[in-house]
Amino acid sequence: MDEHNNLNKEFPVSDGIPIVDNLCTNPENHKTHLCELKSLKKMAQVEKLSANPKYICGNCGNLSNKEGALCAPGPYQK
């Protein structure tokens, strides 16, 4: 087994972004975060949660209406 495959088992990847629980401030609700919804192709939910963004994720840059829909939320200004 090469080093790359071993790394992917240790750190699963969603759309090329490592999913590491310590990067998420609310890992118990990670399945409802925009990054996860995008990886599951739930675009209707993604569009609804990002229609009027007030927060930006410090990990991936996703924009959201709700702070709770991001792993590392911070304020967003256009």
N, C-alpha and C positions, 0 to 999 in steps of 0.2 A: 504494500500500500504506500502510495507516495504521500509526501507531507501535505499537499493541498487537500487531498481527500480526507485526511485525518483532521485538518483544521475545520472543514465543513461539518464533520460530525460533532466536533467540539462546539462550534458556533454555527448554528443553522442560519441559512440565508433566505431572505424574502425579497424578491426583486433585486438581487445583488447587494442588498444592505444587510449586514450581520444583525441577527436578532439576539441581543445580549440583554438579559433581564436587568443588569445593573445600569444600563443606559436609560431605562424606563422608570420614571418616578412613580408609576402606578401599574406595576406588572400584573397584578391580579385582574385588571381590566384591559390588558393589552389587546385582547381579541376585538375590542370595540374602538381601537385607535385607527386613525386614517391609514397609517402605513400597512396595518394588517388588512383592513378593508380593501385597500388597493390591491394587495397581493392576492386576495380572494376574488378580485374582479367584481366587487359589489359597488358598482359605479353610481347607482341611484343614491345609495347612502352617502357615498363620498361627495357627490354633488350637493346634497342637502346640507352636509356638515361643513362645506367650504364655500357656500354661496355668499356669505357676508363675513369674511374673516376678520377676527380680532386678535388671534393668537398665531404664533409661528412655532414650529418644533425646532428646538436647538439641535436635534440629531439629524433630521432628514430634510427640514425646510418646508414640510407640509404646512398649509394654512388652514385654519379652522375657525368656525363661529364659536366653538366651545373649547374651553381650556382642557376639559376632561377627555377630549378626543385625540390628544397628542401625548407622546412619551415624555417630552421635555419642553413643556409650553412656556412661552414668554410673550410679552406684548408685541403686537404687530401694528405698524402704522404704514399706510400707503404712501 
